[in-house]
Amino acid sequence: MLLLSDALAHFRYPQFCALARAAEVVGERWTMLVVRELLLGPRRFSDLRERLDGISASVLTERLARLESGGLVVRRALERPAPAVVYELSETGRGLQPAVSALLRWGARFLLPARPRERVEADWLRLALSACARREPTLERAFVLRIRDRRVEVLLSVVGGPGGTRVSDQIEPSGVTVVADPATLWALISGTLSARVAQRERRVELTGDAQALEALPALFEVG
């Protein structure tokens, strides 16, 4: 059982409620976004600072210290030739995955329209796609998604079938490859942008059956 440390003592709600206890640990500004980053893998302090636009070094230090003292985050030293300290989620911290997925599903309806000058990371969309993948049986379709932002490309496999939709970075055979930026891909999946318009305006690159793109939104549940 997780016990709040003295480092969290000043941030307590006087309520015997499990939600209040959770809010004491992860309810402060930036904390859940730190958790999001660590769900994607271990991060150095500089990695977190770079991806969390607007957070100061002192605030990030404080949030990491609270998560560490609360037992959600651990520090680990990387071995040479690249000596560095990284932060990663503990088993207790990884237990936040279902809660984060639920918040991603709920928040996905507010993603569009994209706001000017906001940061875009392709792997953030990977989390949203996994969270919004349908759990009930779907069309038996398979896609490879190449999600491109300014600097990187994230490669994902999306497969629908009797067991629902699987989103994975383990690429499975597919006759259709879709290349798009995160906002365009999300507009397609959410139904805001039709497959026909996306192709006519060349907002996506498609390899394989062009008509298959119309089936992609049916593999997800948004809103």
Secondary structure by P-SEA (a helix, b strand, c coil): cccccccccccccccccaaaaaaacccccaaaaaaaaaaaccccaaaaaaaaccccaaaaaaaaaaaaaaccbbbbbbccccbbbbbbbccccccaaaaaaaaaaaaccccccccccccccaaaaaaaaaaacccccccbbbbbbbcccccbbbbbbbbbcccccccccccccccbbbbbcaaaaaaaaaccccaaaaaaacccccccccccccccccccccc
